[in-house]
Amino acid sequence: MKKFLASAVALMAASLAVTAQAGEDGLGLSVAGKASTAGYGVEIGYRFNNFFAVRGGINTGSYDFSATDAGIDYEYALDFDNYPVLLDWHVFGGDFRLTGGIVSNNNKLTGTATGLLSIGGGTYPTTATTDVSFDKSSPYVGFGWAALPSAKGGLGFSFDIGVLAHGSPTARLTAPGASAGDIAAEEAELNDELKDFKYWAVISLGIGYTF
């Protein structure tokens, strides 16, 4: 690990040195449309030179799926609402980039189930609703490729793979007619299962224009 960190620092230092000599080749303001596993959105970026760029954007959208959690069959809706601010390091001055940043994470997961449901230690004819929230500030790390145009501007394409670390999600359950004790027990079981949902894989495709 120490050797890896030392190599990364050495590469970044070399990039900075080359940047100081290279001038502003590749500099440009860009606007892009994105489609990813974190939603659909738009992004504004600025590439300072061949090696470094910054991006900011907004992602929205929704994804529906079914899953069984804590013994209840839920119909889930995952609503995307997140705002990434990212720094790109084009290690070799080309298309390949390493990316790190922070995402303002307002994503929300809502599940509903209706019927004769086992909640905690009891069984109730009810509609259970579980609302799952995530850490509001989530770090992101990843890598990808940005086929950016020359300094003259034009269309460019990008592809990225990364991980959003949104911490341990927190579930809140409502179920009319169920006892408070059983609801609390069901919530505890839900939160225990959600401990494995700390990370979200992000795969992103983009097309944009550099001015």
C-alpha positions in Angstrom: 0.0 0.0 0.0 2.8 2.4 0.9 4.5 1.7 -2.4 1.3 2.4 -4.3 0.8 5.7 -2.5 4.4 6.7 -3.1 4.0 5.8 -6.8 0.7 7.8 -7.0 2.3 10.9 -5.4 5.3 10.6 -7.7 3.0 10.4 -10.8 1.0 13.4 -9.6 4.2 15.4 -9.0 5.4 14.5 -12.5 2.0 15.6 -14.0 2.3 18.9 -12.2 5.8 19.4 -13.5 4.7 18.6 -17.1 1.7 20.8 -16.7 3.8 23.8 -15.8 5.7 23.4 -19.0 2.9 22.3 -21.3 0.9 25.5 -21.3 -2.9 25.4 -21.7 -3.3 22.7 -24.4 -6.6 21.0 -24.0 -8.1 23.8 -21.8 -11.9 24.1 -22.2 -15.3 24.5 -20.7 -17.7 21.6 -21.4 -21.3 20.7 -21.0 -22.5 17.1 -21.1 -25.5 14.9 -20.8 -25.1 11.8 -18.6 -26.8 8.4 -18.2 -25.7 6.4 -15.2 -26.7 4.0 -12.4 -26.9 7.1 -10.3 -29.6 8.7 -12.6 -29.8 10.9 -15.6 -28.4 14.3 -15.6 -26.3 17.2 -16.9 -22.7 18.1 -16.1 -20.5 21.2 -16.5 -16.8 20.7 -16.5 -13.6 22.6 -17.0 -10.3 21.0 -18.1 -7.5 23.2 -16.9 -4.8 21.4 -19.0 -3.9 17.9 -20.2 -3.8 16.6 -16.7 -6.5 18.2 -14.5 -10.2 18.9 -14.7 -13.1 19.7 -12.4 -16.8 18.7 -12.9 -20.1 19.4 -11.3 -23.5 18.2 -12.1 -27.0 17.0 -11.1 -28.5 13.6 -11.5 -32.2 12.7 -11.2 -34.6 9.9 -12.2 -36.1 6.8 -10.6 -35.7 3.0 -10.6 -38.4 0.5 -9.5 -37.8 -3.1 -8.3 -39.1 -5.8 -6.0 -37.2 -7.3 -3.0 -37.9 -9.2 0.2 -36.5 -7.5 3.3 -37.0 -8.6 6.9 -39.6 -11.1 5.8 -41.7 -8.6 3.8 -42.1 -8.5 0.0 -41.7 -4.8 -1.0 -42.2 -2.9 -4.2 -39.4 -0.4 -4.1 -38.9 3.0 -5.8 -35.4 4.4 -5.8 -35.5 8.1 -6.5 -32.2 9.7 -7.6 -31.4 13.3 -6.5 -27.7 13.9 -6.2 -25.1 16.6 -7.0 -21.5 15.4 -7.7 -18.5 17.7 -7.5 -15.5 15.8 -8.9 -11.8 16.3 -9.6 -10.2 14.4 -12.5 -6.6 13.5 -12.8 -5.6 12.5 -16.3 -2.5 10.6 -15.2 -0.8 10.3 -18.5 -2.2 13.5 -20.0 -4.6 11.5 -22.3 -8.1 10.1 -22.1 -7.7 7.9 -19.0 -8.6 9.6 -15.7 -8.8 8.9 -12.0 -11.6 10.7 -10.3 -12.4 11.6 -6.7 -15.0 13.9 -5.1 -18.0 14.5 -3.0 -21.7 13.9 -3.8 -24.5 15.8 -2.2 -26.7 12.7 -1.8 -30.5 13.2 -1.5 -31.3 9.8 -3.0 -34.3 8.1 -1.3 -35.5 4.5 -1.3 -39.2 3.9 -0.6 -40.8 0.4 -0.3 -44.5 -0.5 0.1 -46.2 -3.8 0.8 -49.9 -4.5 1.3 -51.6 -7.6 2.7 -51.4 -9.8 5.8 -47.9 -8.9 6.9 -45.5 -10.4 9.5 -44.2 -7.3 11.3 -41.9 -7.9 14.3 -43.6 -10.6 16.4 -47.1 -10.0 15.0 -49.2 -10.4 11.9 -51.3 -7.5 10.6 -53.6 -6.7 7.6 -52.0 -3.5 6.7 -49.9 -1.4 4.3 -46.3 -1.2 5.4 -44.2 1.7 4.1 -40.4 1.9 4.6 -38.4 5.0 3.8 -34.7 4.6 3.5 -32.3 7.6 3.6 -28.6 7.8 3.0 -25.7 10.0 4.2 -26.1 13.5 2.8 -22.5 13.9 1.9 -21.0 10.8 0.2 -17.5 10.4 -1.2 -16.9 9.0 -4.7 -13.9 7.4 -6.2 -13.5 6.0 -9.7 -11.7 5.9 -13.0 -12.7 6.3 -16.6 -12.0 7.7 -20.1 -12.9 11.0 -21.5 -12.3 11.3 -25.3 -12.1 15.0 -25.2 -11.6 17.1 -28.4 -8.8 19.4 -29.1 -8.6 22.9 -27.8 -10.7 24.0 -30.8 -13.7 22.4 -29.2 -16.3 19.9 -30.4 -18.1 16.8 -29.3 -16.6 14.4 -26.8 -17.6 11.2 -25.1 -16.9 9.7 -21.6 -17.2 6.4 -19.8 -16.7 6.1 -16.0 -16.8 3.3 -13.4 -16.8 4.2 -9.7 -18.2 3.7 -6.2 -20.4 6.0 -4.2 -20.0 5.3 -0.4 -23.3 6.4 1.1 -22.7 5.0 4.6 -25.2 2.8 6.4 -28.7 3.5 5.2 -31.4 4.2 7.8 -34.9 2.8 7.4 -38.1 4.2 8.9 -41.2 2.0 8.9 -44.9 2.9 9.2 -47.6 0.3 9.3 -51.1 1.4 10.5 -52.5 -1.0 13.0 -49.2 -2.6 14.0 -48.0 -2.2 17.6 -45.1 0.3 18.2 -43.0 -2.6 19.6 -43.4 -4.7 16.5 -42.7 -1.7 14.2 -39.5 -1.0 16.2 -38.4 -4.7 16.0 -39.1 -4.7 12.2 -37.1 -1.5 11.8 -34.2 -2.9 13.7 -34.2 -6.0 11.4 -34.4 -3.8 8.3 -31.5 -1.6 9.4 -29.4 -4.7 10.1 -30.0 -6.0 6.6 -29.2 -2.6 5.1 -25.7 -2.7 6.6 -24.5 -4.5 3.5 -25.8 -1.6 1.3 -23.1 0.8 2.1 -21.8 1.2 -1.4 -23.4 2.0 -4.8 -21.7 1.0 -8.0 -21.7 3.9 -10.5 -21.4 3.2 -14.2 -21.7 6.3 -16.4 -21.9 7.2 -20.1 -21.7 10.8 -21.3 -21.7 12.9 -24.4 -20.8 16.6 -24.3 -19.5 19.6 -26.1 -16.3 21.5 -25.3 -16.3 25.2 -26.2 
